[in-house]
Amino acid sequence: MARPLERSTLVGVVAVIEGPADAFRCTGIRRQGAGAEASGREFGGPGGISAVMRQGESAWRRELGARTIVDVIAPTSVPTADRTRRRPASERMPA
């Protein structure tokens, strides 16, 4: 997070806070409950839920990657933006 605000993307902020792992984690729900006794061949590829969630996450990451911190604070009042920029990181987020 040492980048200038105009080069700090929102997807970068998410990665710093949440880590680099995908937000959606498939738990293999198809292998549980009704139909779980089916052969392994039926579970070879990604399931419908997993495929759609990954497409959605990809679109979400692309959109956040196209936005910077400046894009978010630009519509706010100048005093708020200035106050946010001047505060040391230790005061912005509790440890």
C-alpha positions as CSV (number, residue, x, y, z in Angstrom):
1,M,0.0,0.0,0.0
2,A,3.0,2.3,-0.5
3,R,1.8,3.2,-4.0
4,P,0.5,6.7,-4.9
5,L,-3.3,6.8,-4.5
6,E,-3.8,7.2,-8.3
7,R,-1.9,3.8,-8.8
8,S,-3.5,1.9,-5.9
9,T,-6.4,-0.2,-7.3
10,L,-9.3,-1.4,-5.3
11,V,-8.5,-5.0,-6.2
12,G,-5.1,-4.3,-4.7
13,V,-6.6,-3.1,-1.5
14,V,-8.8,-6.3,-1.4
15,A,-5.7,-8.4,-1.8
16,V,-3.9,-6.6,1.0
17,I,-6.8,-7.0,3.4
18,E,-8.2,-10.4,2.4
19,G,-5.1,-12.0,0.8
20,P,-4.6,-13.3,-2.7
21,A,-6.9,-16.3,-2.5
22,D,-10.2,-16.4,-4.5
23,A,-13.2,-15.2,-2.6
24,F,-15.2,-18.2,-3.8
25,R,-14.0,-21.6,-2.6
26,C,-15.7,-24.6,-4.0
27,T,-16.6,-27.2,-1.4
28,G,-17.8,-29.9,-3.7
29,I,-21.4,-29.6,-2.8
30,R,-22.4,-31.8,-5.7
31,R,-20.7,-34.8,-3.9
32,Q,-23.0,-34.2,-0.9
33,G,-26.7,-34.9,-0.5
34,A,-28.9,-36.2,-3.3
35,G,-27.0,-37.6,-6.2
36,A,-23.7,-38.0,-4.3
37,E,-23.7,-41.7,-5.0
38,A,-23.2,-41.1,-8.8
39,S,-19.9,-42.1,-10.4
40,G,-16.8,-40.0,-10.1
41,R,-17.0,-39.2,-13.9
42,E,-20.1,-37.1,-13.3
43,F,-18.0,-34.8,-11.0
44,G,-15.0,-34.5,-13.3
45,G,-15.2,-30.8,-14.2
46,P,-16.3,-27.8,-12.3
47,G,-20.0,-27.7,-11.3
48,G,-22.4,-25.0,-12.5
49,I,-22.3,-23.0,-9.3
50,S,-18.5,-23.0,-9.3
51,A,-18.3,-22.0,-12.9
52,V,-20.7,-19.1,-12.5
53,M,-19.1,-17.9,-9.2
54,R,-15.7,-17.9,-10.8
55,Q,-17.0,-15.9,-13.8
56,G,-18.6,-13.4,-11.4
57,E,-15.4,-13.1,-9.3
58,S,-13.4,-12.5,-12.5
59,A,-15.7,-9.7,-13.5
60,W,-15.6,-8.3,-10.0
61,R,-11.8,-8.3,-9.9
62,R,-11.6,-6.7,-13.4
63,E,-13.9,-3.9,-12.3
64,L,-12.1,-3.3,-9.1
65,G,-8.8,-3.5,-10.9
66,A,-9.9,-0.6,-13.2
67,R,-10.7,1.7,-10.2
68,T,-8.2,3.5,-8.0
69,I,-8.4,5.0,-4.6
70,V,-8.6,8.4,-6.3
71,D,-11.7,7.2,-8.1
72,V,-13.3,6.5,-4.8
73,I,-12.4,9.7,-3.0
74,A,-12.8,12.1,-5.9
75,P,-16.5,12.6,-5.4
76,T,-16.0,13.4,-1.7
77,S,-15.4,16.8,-0.3
78,V,-11.9,18.1,-0.5
79,P,-11.5,18.5,3.3
80,T,-12.4,14.8,3.7
81,A,-10.0,13.7,1.1
82,D,-7.2,15.9,2.5
83,R,-7.9,14.6,6.0
84,T,-7.7,11.0,4.8
85,R,-4.5,11.5,2.9
86,R,-2.7,13.2,5.9
87,R,-3.6,10.6,8.5
88,P,-0.8,8.1,9.3
89,A,-1.6,4.5,8.5
90,S,-1.5,3.6,12.1
91,E,-4.4,5.9,12.8
92,R,-6.6,4.7,9.9
93,M,-7.0,1.1,10.8
94,P,-6.8,-0.5,14.2
95,A,-4.2,-3.2,14.5
